[in-house]
Amino acid sequence: MTERGLRQKDILDMCVPIARKYNIVFTKANLSMYVTGRVIPSQDKLLVMSEALGVSEVWLMGYDVSREKSANEYVARDVDRDLLIEVEQLDPAQKDLLRQYLELLKRSKQ
């Protein structure tokens, strides 16, 4: 924020259209809690912020990696983004069923 001269409101303004595009709720309260370190953002919120800011999700999570997105991230992001968002919205029982189904698919491939 300091490096780019951005305020929380600026970041929120950048994130809201992207969140809307993917049907993700992204609020001022969310951003404030992330900035203060009270809450760790969920995967879908990280996706929104990284796309809005043009930085790597992994870098945004605080890991000591390049700020820029790698070519692999772009490919995975384009291919898997919608799927990841859908999975994130499942309840625990649905996620368990999905895991079972994926296991069945892997076994059928063998």
Secondary structure, 3 states (H helix, E strand, C coil): CCCCCCCHHHHHHHHHHHHHHCCCCCCHHHHHHHHHCCCCCCHHHHHHHHHHHCCCHHHHCCCCCCCCCCHHHHHHHHHHHHHHHHHHCCCHHHHHHHHHHHHHHHHHHC
